[in-house]
């Protein structure tokens, strides 16, 4: 288990009060840490208080003494938070406070567990209000967040109310379904006051999943009632383990995709399948203090504060798979009484005793291979079961993408400057400083060599795998048949095209219909695939061309003159010339050729290029100077910078949705033909493979 690829400790902060309740804003920029109310089972003793921290540095922004916290929830923008707790006089209250200062916006006497609507306009509470209305017993209460006005009351249950993703409906543990537009229930069943239960909307928002410790079932209800006005059960499964609960609040909660239900009991923690009610996994209860658990966004992993064998005391925090027995990673040896995860899953916060620890989380590599030397180039085939080729200075290393198993290792006479993998996943071609192009077949073991009169700077396979193109310092671009000729030690090219200066880049069009080259004379040439003659007049930049990318018949360049050309290679027409404020060094193009990413220094620009004019969609700032860009199959943009964190961006929103962590920065990125595999060349000499989710 390589912990450095799973988490990095951003800050470990000691506070003047005990910490048994933590919360983190959706974007991870703000962290609340406070002393919990004794109902949580452990308030940590000592002086009670609350603090607000900067989630990126751990700096304490402000602190207050005296209050004990029952629950906290940040608004979606992180500018405010709702606090419910108790003071030394045993007075309870729920308040909306400013995150930056802790100043109060509104307040009510009372308290309980909180749930904020996704749009931030409504607040749900399961608890009490000390305002004389309907007595003091647990109710579902809905507030208007801006004003604090009470919009709805209903009793009673022992679980948090939950909002639908569009904030129009609320489900409670009664169970009931409430229409927030009218503040009236659509349907209401039973009475689960003082009975553990859990209600949540289905992932698509078209039903309510309800778990009851009394009924011992997990039932899914329709949103609409039948002709008599009664709730309609879509289906139910038996879940006997629901009866083994001896705690009131926080005893049941669902995973984000509603596949797993966590049941907290006095004897153990059970992870139940929502599909069949069976036990997927059990965990021991914490050795001291309350259980704390939080799902990471996709739901397959759960962060917990329990000691998992081999036991360590104190247990610290572990991230586990929801099925099986595996521990993804752990950070033992410190006390954790509570924990929270950021909305994008990129951060984790733990609190215990008088300390807060802030983690940066990443998606670990599917496989890795130590190449033993600096990696100058990487390439991958399509599919997670394919292969990866890495050029480790003068050595070619080929390994399986899924497992990291070594398949081929070949030493070259000089450094390898370029590498490519065939679409069928068993051909690898290299370009070396000794002027040789070498082809290796990992399936048959066959190999052949072609000779240039200078270093080979770039190599490429055609999309049908039948042709290989090379670009050389000897001022030629050449095209070879993948099937070796009569002399495998000196294969003859199909054609060669002479350039005025060294050729630095080469790509092949669909079906090898054309070949595009870049030379040091700052020109882009489109050559006929059959003859190697210039099919169209060349395109020229005013400075060195740093990048060349092709998808279908769209050809894109990046130049130090600050421009990017978008060319239709089949017609030889320049469609767009996109100007930037500075030199463009890296680019990437989506498979549908509709979106282009360009990088200059730390700035990444996303452009729509499928119209008559380019449209700037987002201008983003990376952590450091950008080294490489690549689009994955699910449309996400992977950004590698001179920093150990590789960012995964949603091009629609421009937001970071995932990250890959390494001990050192990645210098090169590559994707397989179908974009399902992304491989990175890390400066620690390790090639790492990430399998990209289709979603």
N, C-alpha and C positions, 0 to 999 in steps of 0.2 A: 504494500500500500504506500503510494507516494503522496504523503500528506500535503506537500508543497503545491501539488496540482489541484487539490480540493479546497484549501483555505489558506488565507494569510491573515495574521492578527494585525489589524490596523491600529488598535489602541487598547491598552489595559489601564483603566483609570481607577484610582482609589478615591473614595468620596468620604465626607465627614459623617455620613449617616449609613445605616444598613440598607441593602438593596435586595428586595424580594419581589419587586414588580418592575418590569421594563416594557417599553413600547418603542417602536421605530416608525418614522414616517414612511410613506409609500416609496419615496425615492431614496431613502436611507440617509438623508442629509441631517436629520434631527433625531436624537435619542432621548427618551425620558427614562429616568431611573429614580425609583422611590422606595420607601419603606412600606411594606404591605401591611394591610389590616390583619389582625390575628386570625380571622376566619380562614386565611390561606394555610394555616397550620404552622407557620414559622415567620415571625416578623423580624427575625434577625437580632432582636434586642437592641441595646444601645440607643443612641439619639435618633428619633425619627426625622425624616425630611425628604425633600424631593429636589432633583437637579435636572437641568436640560443640557445636553451635550451636542457638540458638533459631531455628526456621524462620520465625517471624513477624516477628522484629526483627533477626536477625543477631547477637545477643549471644552471645559465647563463654561457654559454661557450664563447661567444663573442658578442659584440654589435658594431654597426656602427650608426653614426648620419647623418641626412641630407636627406636620400633617402625616397621617398614614393613608396609603392609597389602596382603594379597593379595585379600581379598574381605570384604564386610560385608553383613549382612541384619538388618533390624529385625523384631521380633515384631509380630504384627498390632496389638496395643494400643500399640506404641511404647515400652513400659516397659523393654524389654531389647533387646539386639542381640547377634548372633553375629559375632565377629571372628576372622579367620584371617590370620596374618602371620609375620614373621620378625624377630628382634632382631639386635643388633650381633654376637652370638656365632653367628649363622647358625642359631639354634635356631628351629624352626617349631612353631606351636601353633594350636589352634582353641579359642575360649573363648566362654562366654555371660557377658555383662557387663551391669550395670545402666546404663540410659541416663542417669539423673540424676547418677550419680557416677563411672561407669567401674569400679566395684567388680566383682571376679570372682565368678561363681556356681559355675562349674565349668570345667575346662580339660583338654585332651588335647594331647600332642605330635603334630604333623602339620599338615595343611592342604590347601587346595584351593578350588574354587568351591562356593558355598553356595546352597541353595534351601530356604526354610522352607515348610512346609505351610500352606494357607490357614487352618486352625484353630489354628495355632501350637503344636501338640503334637509335631510331628515335624520333624527337620532332616535334609536330605539333603546329602551332600557328594560331589563327585567329586575324589578326591585320595588322600592317604596318611595313615595313622596310624603313628607311630613306636613301636608297642607290641610289636614282634616277631612279630606274627601275620601269616602269609602273605606275608612279605617286603614290600619297599618298591616298590610299583607302583600305578598309578592304579586306584582301586576306587570303586564306588558304595557309600557307607556311610550308614546311617540311624541317627540318634540319637534318644533321648527327650529333648526339649528341657528338661523340668523337672530331670532328674537327670544328663543327659549320658551315660546308658548307651547302649552300642552295641547296636542291635537287629538289624542286618542288614548283611552285606557281600556284594559281588559285583563281579567285575572283568570287563571293564574297557572304558572308552571315553574320549572326549575332549570330552564335552559335559555340561552340567548335567542332573542328573535333574530330572524335573518331576512335581508332584503333580496329581491330579485335583482339581476344585474342592471335592469333599466330603472330601478328605484320606484317602480309603480306598485309593487305588491310586497307584502310582508307575511312571512309564515312564523308561527309561534309554536311552543312546545305544549300547547293545551290539549290537542293540536287545533290550529285555526289558520285560515287564510284571510288576510285583511287587504282590502282595496284602499290604498292611501289617498286616492283622489277624493273618495267620499268618506274616508275614515270609518268604514263599516266593514264587518266581516262578511265574506262571501259564504263561508261555512265555518262551523265550530263544532268540535267533537270533544266529549268527555271533559274531565277535569284532572289535570296532572299536577295540581298543587302539591309540593313536597314529594313528588315522584320524579325520579330521573328520566329525562326524555331528550330527544334531539330532533329538530326539524330543519330541513334544508331544501332549497329548490333543486330540481334535477339540472344537469349540466346545460340542457337546452332551455331551461326556464319554463317548461310546459307541464310541470307537475311538482308535487311536494313529497319528499321522502321523510317519513316519520318513524323514529325508533322509540319504543316504549319498554322500560324495564318491567312494568307491570304486565303488559301483554306478552312480552317476550317475542316480539315480532318487529320486522322492518317492513313498513307498508308504504306504497307509493299511491298518492291520491291525485286525481285529475284536478285541474283548476276550476272547471265549471261543475255546477251541481246538477242533479238529475231533476226530473219533472216535479218531484215533491220538495225540492230545495235541499236535499241531503247530499253530503259529500260522497263522491264515487271513488271506490278503491280500484286502482288499476291492477294491483297485484300485491302479494305479501309473501314473505319468507320467514320461517321460524328462526329465531336466534336465541337459543336458551342461555347463552353466556350473558345476555343483557341483565339477567336476574342477579348476577354476582356483583352488584354495585352497592357500596355502603357510604358513598359520598353524595352530597346534595348537588352542588354546582360543579360545572366543568367536568362532569363525569363521562360525557359522551360528546364526541365531535367528529365531523366528516373530513375526508380528504378533499382537495379542490375539485377533483373530477368525480366525486361521490362514489368511488370504487371501494373505499375502506372506511370503516367506522372504528374509532378508538374508544374502548371501554375501560375506564379507570376504576379499579376496585382496591380494596384494602390488601388483598393477597397477591394480586398481579395486575399487569396491564395486558389487555387482549386487543389485537387488531383483527376485526371481523370483516368478512366479505359482505358487501352490500348486496351482491348478486344472490348468494345462497345462504347467508347467515353463519357460515362456518368460520372457524378460527384460522386466520392466516399466519399469525405469529403471536407469541406471548413474551412479555418482558417482566423482569422483577420490579417491585416497587422500589422507590429510592430508599437508601439507607437512612437518611434523615431529611426532614422537610417534605414539602409537597412534590408531586409529580409535575413536570413541565414538559410539554411537547408542542411542536409546531411543524406542519407540513411545509416542505418546499413546494413551489408553485405547481409543478406537474403532478405531484401527489404520490410518486413512486418512492419518495424518500421522506423520512421523518426525523427531525432533530429532537433528541430527548436528553434528560438529565439523569438517566439511570446507569448504573454500573453493569456493563455487559461483559461476560467472561472473556479474557481474564480480568477479574474485578480489580478496580483501582479505587482507593478511597483517599480523597473525595473523587466522585465519579467524573466531574467536569461535564462535557457535552459530547454526544456522539450523534452521527447521522447514519441511519440504518435504512435498509430496504424494507418495504412493507410486507414482503413475503420472503420466505427462506430464512436463513440465519446470518446473513452477511452484515458486517459493519462497514459502511463505506469509508468513514474516517472517524477519528475520535481525538479529543484534546482533553485528556484526563488530568487529575491532580489539582483541581481548583473547585470550589463550591459553586454550584449553580442551583438557585432556587426558582428562577424564572427565565424565560427566553422568548425571543420574537424574531420574525423573519421579514425582510423588506418585501414590498409588493412584487418586485421582479425576481426575487430569489437570489439577488446578488450580494445580500448582506445578512448577517445573523448577529444578534445581540444577546448576551447572557448577563445575568446579574446574580450575585450571591455574596453573603457577608457584607462588606462595604466596598465592593468592587464591581466594575462593569467592564466586560471584554467585548470588543467590536471586531467582527470577522468580515473579511471579503471572501465571497464564495465563488467558485468556478466549476464549470462542467469538466470533469477529468477526461483525459484522452482515452479513446477506445483501445489503442495499442501504441507502442513506442519501440524505437530501436536506436540504441547507442551506436553511432557510426564511427566513433573513435577519432574524428577529425572535423574540422570546420566544414559545414554543409553549404555548398555553393549553389545548388539547384535541387529541386524536388519535382516529382510528377506522380500522378496516380491514375489508375484505370477506373472504369465505371463500377459502381456497386461496392458494397462493404466487403464482399468476399474476394475482391480483386487484389491488386498488388500496388506497392509503392516503390518507386526508385529514387534513391538519394545519391547525389554526387558529393562524396566526402573527400575533397581535395583530389587526390589521384586514385581514388577507389570508388567503384560503383557498388552500392549496397541495395539489394532488392529484397523486400520482405512482404509478407501477407498483411493486408490492411487490417483484417479482423483480429489477428492474434499477435502480430509482431514477429512471427516465425521467419527466420532467415531462409531465403530461397536461393540467392545467388550473391556472390561477392567476387569482384574482379578488379585487380590492380591495373592501372594504366601507367604508361611511361611519364605522363605529365598531368597536371591538374585538369579536372573535368569542368568545362565551363557551361555545359548544357546537357539536359536529359529529358527524354520523353517516353511515355508509355503508350502502347498501341490500344485502340478501342477494345480489342478482344481480350486484353488483360494478360497476355503472355509474351509480348514483344517489348523490348527496351532498346532504345538507341541513345548513344552518348556522343558528345562532341568534345574533343580534347585539345589541349594546347600543343600536342605533338602533330597536329594536322590530320588526325584520323577521325573518321566517323565509324563507330562500331555498333553492330546490331547483335542482340542476344535474344534467343528464344528460350524462355524458362520452361516451356512445355516439352520441346524436343531436344533441347541442349545445343541446337545448331547456332552458329555465329558467323558473321562476315565483317569485313573491314573495307572501307573506302578511303581513298587518300586525297587530301587537299595539300596545297603548298603553303599553308599557313594555319594558324589556330582556328578551330571550328567554334564559332561564337554562339550559334543557335541551331536547334534541330526541331523538327515537327513531323507528326504523323498526319496523314489525311484522315478524314472522318470515316472512310471505309477501310482503313488500315492497309491499303495496298501500296501507298507511296510514302516516301520519306524525303523531306526537304532539308537542306543544310545551308548555313550562311557562314562564310569564312573570311578571315583576314587576308586571304589571297585574292580578294576582290570578286569572288564568284559566289553565286548561289547555284546549287545543283539539286536535281531531282533524281531519286533512285527508286527502282522497283524493290519492294520489300523481299521478294523471292531472290535469293542470291544467284549470281551469275556463275560462269564456268570457274572463275578463280575467286573463292571466298576471301582470299587475303588481299585482293585488289579489285573490288567490284567496280564495274564501269557504270557511270551515270547515264540516265536516259537523255539528259541534256544539261548544259552548264551555261549560265548567263554571266557575262563579264560586266563588272561595275567599275566606275572611275576610282573608287576608294573601297576600303574594307566594308564588308556587309555585316551588320550587327544583329538584325532581327529577320525572322522569316515565319510566315504562316501559310497554311494551305486552305483553299476554299472548298466548298462542298463538292464531293466527288472528284477532287483534284482538278477541277475545271480551271483554276487559276492559282498562282502562287504570288504572294506579296512579299516584298523585301524592303528593308531600310538599310541605307548605307551612310557612311560618314560624310557624304556630300550633301546631307540634309534632305534627301529626296526619298519618296515612297514610290516604288515601281510595282505595277501589276503585270505579271507575266502569264502568258498562255500556258495552261497546264500540259498541253500536248507537245509544244515546241520550245518553250522558254523564251520566246520573243516577247517584246513589250506589247501588250494588248491595248494599252491606252497611254497617253502622255503622262509623265510622272507628276507627282504633287510635291511641292517644296515648302519647307519651313525655313525660318531665318536663323535657327540655332539647332543644336544637336537634338535628334529625336531620341527620347528616352523610353518610349513604350509603343508597342504595336499589338493590337488585339483584334480578333475576327470572330464573328458569330454569323452563321449563314453567309450572306453576301455583304454584310455590313463590316466595314473596316474602319478602325479608329486608331488615331495616333496621339501621342503625348510628346510635347516638345519643351525645351528650355526657353523657347521664345514666348511662352505663356499661352500657347494656343493648342487646341485639339481639333483635328479634322475628322469629320464623319463622312465616309466615302462609300458609295455603292460600287463595289468592286466588279460587279457583273456588267455595268454600263460605263464605268469609268467617270462617273459624275460625282463631284464633291457636293454633298447635300448641305453640310453645315461647317462653319468654322466658329468654334467657341473660344472666346477670349477670357483669360484669367489674369488676375493682378500680378501673378508671379509664375516662375517656371513650373510646368506640370511634369511630375516625375513618375507617377504610377496611375494606372487606370484599370477598370474592369467593366464588363458589359454583360447584361442579363441575357439568358438564352433567347428570349423573344426580341432582343435588340431594342426594347423600349426604354430602358433605363441605363444610364452611364454614370459610373463613379470615377471621379478624378481626384488626385491628391497633389498638394503643393505644400511642402513643409508639414505643419500640424493640421492643416485645413483639408477637409474632405467635402467635395461638392457632389451632390446628386442631381442629375439632369434628366429630364424627359427629352428624348430625341426622336420620337416617332411622329412628330408633326413637321410643319413647314419651318418652324423656328424652335430653337432649344428653349426649355423652360427650367429654371433653377428651382428644384423641389425643396432641397435642404442644404444649408451650409453648416457643417459640423466641425467641432474642434476635437482632435484626438489628444491622447495623453502626452504624446511626444511626436517627433518626426515620423511620418508614415513610411513604412518599408514596403508594404504590399497590400493589395486589395483582391478579394475574390467574392463572387456571388455563389451562394449555395442553392441547392435544389428547391428549398422552401422559400426562396426569394430574399433571404436575409443577406446582408452584406457583412463580410468578415474583414476586420481592419487590424492589421498588424503594424505596430509602431515600435519605436525604440524604447520599449517598456515591457515588463514581464506580463502585462495583461493584454490579451487579444480580445477586442470588443466584437460582439455580434449585434448588429443594428437592424432594426425594422425600418426598411426604406420608406414605408408609408408614413410612420410617425416621426422617424428620425431618432427614436429612443433606443438606448441600449437595452436589449432583452436577455442577453446572456454574455458570458465571458469565459475565456480559457486562460488558466493561470499556468505560468511556467517559472522555473527558477531564474531564467534570463530571457531577454527579448527574442522574438522570432524574426529572422531576417528574410525569409521567403515563405510564400503560401502557394498552394496549388489545389485545384479541385479536380475530381474525376469528371469524365465526360457528362455524366448524369447529375453531377453536383451533390451526390449523396455522401461523398467522402471528401473531407478537407484535410490536407496534410500540411504541417508547418515544419520549417527547419529552424530549430532553436539554436542560439549561439552557445549552448552547453554541449553541442555536438549530437544532440538527440533529435531524431525525426519523430513527430507525434501525429497520430491520426485521430480525427474526430468524425464520428458518424453523425450526420445531420438528420434530425427528425423531419419527416415530410410535412408536418403541420407548421 
